[in-house]
């Protein structure tokens, strides 16, 4: 960052920019709106690559708002030059309990407490 090789910029500051010869990473992409994702993806200039990370099971947007990442996955999945990598709970490198916690939450609704 001191040498100007790495820049950290909020998504809101990307509008109007073209990023040439760069690797551009958007983290927590599941929390973008569809217009934000479109704006971000269209910043890619010559010789650039974009990487978007996110977990579509952890969207913090209001329920009625579709995630920009979910939308992009469906819209762009068949385009040449686009690659999608889906990680599973087997890829988790956190505490081994995390895999068990995720299994406990899969397809399960909160249970009512017996009194």
C-alpha positions in Angstrom: 0.0 0.0 0.0 2.9 2.4 0.7 4.2 1.9 -2.8 0.8 2.5 -4.4 0.7 -1.1 -5.7 -2.3 -2.0 -3.5 -5.3 0.2 -3.1 -8.2 -0.3 -0.8 -11.4 1.5 -1.9 -15.0 1.4 -0.8 -17.4 0.2 -3.4 -19.0 3.6 -3.5 -15.7 5.1 -4.8 -15.6 2.7 -7.8 -18.2 4.5 -10.0 -16.7 6.2 -13.0 -13.3 4.4 -12.8 -11.7 2.0 -15.3 -9.1 -0.3 -13.8 -6.5 -1.4 -16.3 -3.9 -4.0 -15.7 -5.2 -4.8 -12.3 -6.5 -7.6 -10.1 -9.7 -6.3 -8.5 -11.2 -8.1 -5.5 -14.6 -7.6 -4.1 -15.1 -9.2 -0.7 -18.5 -10.0 0.8 -20.1 -9.7 -2.6 -23.3 -11.3 -1.3 -24.1 -8.0 0.3 -24.1 -5.9 -2.9 -27.3 -4.9 -4.6 -27.7 -5.8 -8.3 -26.9 -2.3 -9.5 -23.8 -2.2 -7.3 -22.6 -5.5 -8.7 -23.2 -4.4 -12.2 -21.3 -1.2 -11.6 -18.4 -3.0 -10.0 -18.1 -5.7 -12.7 -18.1 -3.0 -15.4 -15.0 -1.3 -13.9 -12.8 -4.0 -15.5 -10.3 -2.4 -17.9 -7.8 -3.9 -20.3 -5.6 -6.7 -18.9 -7.6 -6.9 -15.7 -9.2 -9.7 -13.7 -12.0 -9.4 -11.2 -12.5 -11.8 -8.3 -15.7 -11.6 -6.3 -16.0 -13.6 -3.0 -19.1 -14.1 -0.9 -21.3 -16.5 0.8 -24.8 -16.5 -0.6 -26.1 -18.1 2.7 -25.0 -15.1 4.7 -26.7 -12.2 2.9 -27.3 -9.1 5.2 -29.6 -7.3 2.7 -33.3 -6.8 3.5 -35.3 -10.0 2.7 -37.1 -8.4 -0.3 -33.7 -7.4 -1.9 -31.9 -9.9 -4.1 -28.2 -10.2 -3.7 -26.0 -8.8 -6.5 -23.8 -11.9 -6.1 -26.7 -14.3 -6.5 -28.0 -12.4 -9.5 -24.5 -12.3 -11.1 -24.1 -16.1 -10.6 -27.3 -16.7 -12.5 -26.8 -14.1 -15.2 -23.2 -14.7 -16.0 -22.7 -18.4 -15.4 -22.7 -19.3 -19.1 -20.4 -16.5 -20.4 -17.1 -17.4 -21.9 -14.3 -16.1 -19.7 -16.3 -16.3 -16.4 -15.4 -19.0 -13.9 -17.4 -19.9 -10.8 -15.8 -21.7 -7.9 -18.2 -23.0 -5.2 -16.6 -24.0 -1.9 -18.3 -26.3 0.5 -18.1 -27.0 4.2 -15.3 -29.4 3.4 -13.2 -26.4 2.4 -13.5 -24.8 5.9 -10.2 -24.2 7.5 -11.5 -22.8 10.8 -12.0 -24.7 14.0 -13.3 -28.2 13.2 -16.4 -27.4 15.2 -17.5 -25.0 12.5 -18.3 -27.9 10.1 -20.4 -29.5 12.8 -22.2 -26.2 13.5 -23.0 -25.7 9.8 -24.4 -29.3 9.6 -26.6 -28.5 12.6 -28.0 -25.5 10.8 -28.5 -27.1 7.3 -32.1 -27.3 6.3 -33.2 -26.9 9.9 -35.6 -24.3 11.3 -35.2 -23.1 14.8 -36.9 -25.5 17.2 -39.5 -24.5 19.6 -38.4 -24.8 23.2 -40.2 -27.4 25.2 -41.5 -26.0 28.5 
